[in-house]
Amino acid sequence: MDRKYTTQMDAARKGILTREMEIVAKKERMESDALRRLMAEGKAVICANRNHESLAPEGVGSMLRTKINVNLGVSRDCADYEMEMEKVMRAVKLGAEAIMDLSSHGDTRPFRRKLVKACPAMIGTVPVYDSVIHCQKDLAELTAQDFIDVVRLHAEDGVDFVTLHCGITRETLRKLREHGRKMNIVSRGGSLVFAWMSMTGEENPFYEHFDEILDICEEYDVTVSLGDACRPGCLADATDACQIDELIRLGELTKRAWAHNVQVLIEGPGHVPLNQIAANMELQKNLCMGAPFYVLGPLVTDIAPGYDHITSAIGGAVAAMHGASFLCYVTPAEHLALPDVDDVRQGIVAAKIAAHAADIAKGIPGAREIDDRMAEARRRLDWDAQFSCALDPETAKAIRDSRLPENDHSDTCSMCGKFCAVRSMNKALNGEQIDIL
């Protein structure tokens, strides 16, 4: 290799500003060297596999804008790859910074390669899903080497980050069986690792062979997303011993990854009551030395199937305000079905609202500028300017156009008509007569 560094973290530690760092620093409105220092400490990452040539780099870290991940991929019951690509393009258009391919059926590699070639967003995968499919073996027949080989396959294909459930061990199995949980393990990857360990009697291959996996990640500059196999799947299991025990181990693995110059994300809960979210963020920051925190939601109630994009957005806003860096979207179909295109749109919009609200609260440079432009457009009753500021302009315009006021709809909406407070104030301050009738 003729490069002077192996990974983005290695470059940052050597004082080298990479092209990716320069691009991200400009997007974040920060000095390049300030970003480099955060990356050298592991507090910010740029997931950028050197084989992902179409990538538009983004940074992930609590001092940066909160980023959004979108989970996609085919299943046995919904195996339409073209539909998944449509969802990908829609997600990118709506501003998602990352796509995770969670495909669990069929020939996954052509789709993964197409995704890497066509998609400018960060690409993530969960190699354990693909192990059964790629090796054409049932779970108990897989070997530790099979799992490692699939990690390498994904790295070669250009995946920017991989979720690896390294934090559960045979000791975790014992504790879970002894102490129990209301929802046990709800992580799909975590449950597969747990099942493999239970059937074979062997140690978690992702834990036992972690250093070998890190060598692969260092070779291709793949970021390790340390999966939370024991994330709570209901409020009753939130912040329990199983979750915290795994988080402690993820902190230990983070140090080992950094020793290989491999960047790390830490995955987090799950279902968490609103009053426990801030404490969860503080625990993660302390136990994992400030490595970027990637949360699924968290969902703040268990009773809203069909509306879990909302329960997730509430939790995501609070989590990001208190230090989470990366929000995994949740759609209305969560717990119910594979999301369709409209579910994806609703999930992304809800997550983007949560991320933006948190960025304003954190004082991220420039975060509130578009809100101030929206306020100015509303004061002027400039509808086109309002749509241009809207997070989802198409929906905003469609709602207004479908319910325009009967008369003189240039400056009011059908909610207030000529009783519009903004219209009345504009006229009053200009010394004009205010006509209501």
HELIX and SHEET records of a PDB file:
HELIX    1   1 GLN A    8  ARG A   13  1                                   6    
HELIX    2   2 ARG A   19  GLU A   28  1                                  10    
HELIX    3   3 SER A   32  ALA A   40  1                                   9    
HELIX    4   4 TYR A   81  LYS A   93  1                                  13    
HELIX    5   5 THR A  108  ALA A  118  1                                  11    
HELIX    6   6 PRO A  127  CYS A  135  1                                   9    
HELIX    7   7 LEU A  139  GLU A  141  5                                   3    
HELIX    8   8 ALA A  144  GLU A  156  1                                  13    
HELIX    9   9 ARG A  170  HIS A  179  1                                  10    
HELIX   10  10 ARG A  188  THR A  200  1                                  13    
HELIX   11  11 PRO A  205  GLU A  208  1                                   4    
HELIX   12  12 PHE A  210  TYR A  220  1                                  11    
HELIX   13  13 LEU A  235  ASP A  237  5                                   3    
HELIX   14  14 ALA A  241  ALA A  259  1                                  19    
HELIX   15  15 LEU A  274  GLN A  276  5                                   3    
HELIX   16  16 ILE A  277  LEU A  287  1                                  11    
HELIX   17  17 ASP A  308  MET A  321  1                                  14    
HELIX   18  18 VAL A  341  LYS A  362  1                                  22    
HELIX   19  19 GLU A  369  ARG A  379  1                                  11    
HELIX   20  20 TRP A  383  CYS A  389  1                                   7    
HELIX   21  21 PRO A  393  SER A  402  1                                  10    
HELIX   22  22 GLY A  417  PHE A  419  5                                   3    
HELIX   23  23 ALA A  421  LEU A  429  1                                   9    
SHEET    1   A 2 ALA A  44  ILE A  46  0                                        
SHEET    2   A 2 GLY A  59  GLY A  61 -1                                        
SHEET    1   B 9 LYS A  67  LEU A  72  0                                        
SHEET    2   B 9 ALA A  98  ASP A 101  1                                        
SHEET    3   B 9 MET A 122  THR A 125  1                                        
SHEET    4   B 9 PHE A 161  LEU A 164  1                                        
SHEET    5   B 9 THR A 223  LEU A 226  1                                        
SHEET    6   B 9 VAL A 264  GLY A 268  1                                        
SHEET    7   B 9 PHE A 293  LEU A 296  1                                        
SHEET    8   B 9 PHE A 326  CYS A 328  1                                        
SHEET    9   B 9 LYS A  67  LEU A  72  1                                        
END                                                                             
